[in-house]
Amino acid sequence: MNEMDKSFDQVVDIINQAKENAFRKVNEELILMYQAVGKFLSERSKEASYGDGYIDSLSEYIQDRFPGIKGFNRRGLYRMKQFYELYAENEKVSPMVTQLSWTNHLLIMSGCKSDEERE
């Protein structure tokens, strides 16, 4: 490999690192958004006037405002609520939730039955 190729590879490495960093930041923001939506739904569900119909209506409302957006159907909203409730009071895990992808969180939530398993 000649000197020019080596220098070009360094630029490619810089580009790849920036892409990886951007992906991590996007994932972090998505997880924080899902957590915030889950918190909102968890708090609303404690009020007697909010029930399953509320989440159904919210899902329809989001689909009307953002056609084609994925993950905000009834099932997705319930998963966000579950996600928030599982980790809300876990001081060990809460600070680290943004380090995993949403897909990994879904696998953990569906496959683990106890806090110890999730940790």
C-alpha positions in Angstrom: 0.0 0.0 0.0 1.5 3.3 -1.0 1.6 6.5 1.1 -1.4 8.1 -0.6 -3.6 5.1 0.0 -2.6 5.2 3.7 -3.6 8.8 4.0 -6.9 8.1 2.1 -7.6 5.3 4.5 -7.2 7.7 7.4 -9.8 10.0 6.0 -12.1 6.9 5.5 -11.5 6.0 9.1 -12.5 9.5 10.2 -15.7 9.3 8.1 -16.6 5.9 9.5 -16.0 7.0 13.1 -18.3 10.0 12.6 -21.0 7.8 11.1 -20.8 5.5 14.1 -20.9 8.4 16.5 -24.0 9.8 14.7 -25.7 6.5 14.8 -25.1 6.3 18.6 -26.5 9.8 19.1 -29.6 9.0 17.1 -30.1 5.8 19.0 -29.7 7.7 22.3 -32.3 10.3 21.3 -34.7 7.6 20.2 -34.4 5.7 23.5 -34.8 8.9 25.5 -37.9 9.7 23.4 -39.4 6.3 24.0 -38.7 6.6 27.7 -40.4 10.1 27.8 -43.4 8.8 25.9 -43.5 5.8 28.2 -43.4 8.1 31.3 -46.2 10.2 29.9 -48.4 7.2 29.3 -47.5 5.6 32.7 -48.5 8.8 34.5 -51.7 9.2 32.4 -52.7 5.6 33.0 -52.8 6.3 36.8 -55.8 8.6 36.2 -59.1 6.8 36.1 -60.3 8.6 33.0 -57.5 7.2 30.9 -57.6 3.6 29.7 -57.0 1.5 26.7 -59.1 3.9 24.6 -56.7 6.7 25.4 -53.7 4.8 23.9 -55.7 3.7 20.9 -56.8 7.3 20.3 -53.2 8.5 20.7 -51.9 6.0 18.3 -54.5 7.1 15.7 -53.6 10.7 16.4 -49.9 10.2 15.8 -50.6 8.2 12.6 -52.7 11.1 11.3 -50.0 13.6 12.1 -47.0 11.5 11.0 -48.2 9.1 8.2 -45.9 6.2 7.8 -44.1 6.6 11.1 -43.4 3.2 12.6 -43.5 2.0 16.2 -46.3 4.3 17.5 -49.2 1.9 17.1 -51.0 0.5 20.1 -48.5 -2.2 20.7 -45.5 0.1 20.4 -47.0 2.7 22.8 -47.6 -0.1 25.4 -44.0 -1.2 25.0 -42.8 2.3 25.6 -44.9 2.5 28.8 -43.5 -0.9 29.9 -40.0 0.2 29.1 -40.3 3.3 31.3 -42.0 1.4 34.1 -39.4 -1.4 34.1 -36.4 0.9 34.5 -37.9 4.0 36.2 -36.8 3.1 39.7 -33.8 1.0 38.8 -30.8 3.3 39.7 -28.4 0.7 38.3 -29.9 0.4 34.9 -31.6 3.8 34.2 -28.4 5.7 33.4 -27.4 3.0 30.9 -30.6 2.5 28.9 -29.3 4.6 26.0 -26.4 2.3 25.4 -28.6 -0.4 23.8 -30.7 -0.3 20.8 -34.5 -0.4 21.0 -34.5 -3.8 19.4 -32.2 -5.1 22.2 -34.5 -3.6 24.8 -37.5 -5.3 23.3 -35.6 -8.6 23.4 -34.7 -8.0 27.0 -38.2 -7.0 28.0 -39.7 -10.1 26.3 -37.1 -12.6 27.4 -36.4 -11.6 31.0 -38.7 -12.0 33.9 -36.8 -10.4 36.8 -34.8 -7.3 37.4 -31.7 -9.4 37.9 -32.1 -11.0 34.5 -32.6 -7.6 32.8 -29.6 -6.1 34.5 
